[in-house]
């Protein structure tokens, strides 16, 4: 790479200015959402359990939100293709805000469960809109960099600040020692997350355009569209399974990492917050660089590397007896977020832009329904077999399913979409 090219690659302000406004609005909105979410992430599962839920019940609640999100995903994708993502985006943010409000006001675990359900739904709806905007606003040669500017630099920085703020609030203002045991000490965090969500809503309402990249002739039977896409290309069929396993961390790993660290490894409130901060720090330091490498040399090797590093972190979590090593676990978890973004780049490069919403809807449905089953099982496994087995099962699925299928896929960076395969959709 020449010096001039290298300088241009790392000139993030110039890259930012060169992109479409809708993408920039989405980056700002995602960053605010990540600030609120990362504030509550270290304590969300603990909070619901402190209100009286078992881990099995939490797993069922988490599962229900994914089931509903998955069933709605094809319909939402079709709506986005016809009308653009803005209205769906706004609705998703409103649902997300409702989830934070229910969590903040919960006095019994059932109300908190409603909050978790709405939170999962809102994230799914907003995420599908966000993903469609990224898929259409960024050129292939800039896609991974652009998505990782959002994930790592913008959302990553605020995602790092969020848990630092929440840890400071709990330790210094709520005077929590050790892991939180009173839900009232955690409750204020949900109001702060709600405020971040409402600010992001105003930004989307007033700054995002009504632009649509799809076709107004999308079939009324959205499931038939999804099936037709899968029939058109075997790589789309492979990607369904790859995407399903890639969704397992959010379904059955992330909700229990903090609980496992607190209950089994004796982590206190400060350590739990530091783990999430370390996760965001990894995104900030490594994400954009991984995006540059992915855009220059290919998505597959970068994604494979992030998978291996993430699994290494879980291996340390399972085996370590030293609380200090939990910060390393947190740092290695950051590669899951980077990998998920790189995987998103691949998904966007498998079909033409005009059917992007329906394709993302089809993959979201399959991924969310698979994740829902895993989320329901994870609580049962944690309560009845042991927490470490939640992580071990995920690692086995990576080694047996996702990695072999990923190795059999073409490199999408250098393999253009064959639009003729999808001409009748």
Secondary structure as UniProt FT lines:
FT   HELIX           3..9
FT   HELIX           12..18
FT   HELIX           21..41
FT   TURN            42..43
FT   HELIX           44..50
FT   TURN            51..52
FT   HELIX           55..83
FT   HELIX           86..105
FT   HELIX           109..137
FT   HELIX           140..148
FT   HELIX           149..154
FT   HELIX           155..168
FT   HELIX           169..173
FT   HELIX           183..207
FT   TURN            216..217
FT   HELIX           222..232
FT   HELIX           234..246
FT   HELIX           249..253
FT   HELIX           254..263
FT   HELIX           269..297
FT   HELIX           299..319
FT   HELIX           323..325
FT   HELIX           326..348
FT   HELIX           353..355
FT   HELIX           356..384
FT   HELIX           387..397
FT   HELIX           398..402
FT   HELIX           403..408
FT   TURN            412..414
FT   HELIX           419..422
FT   TURN            423..424
//
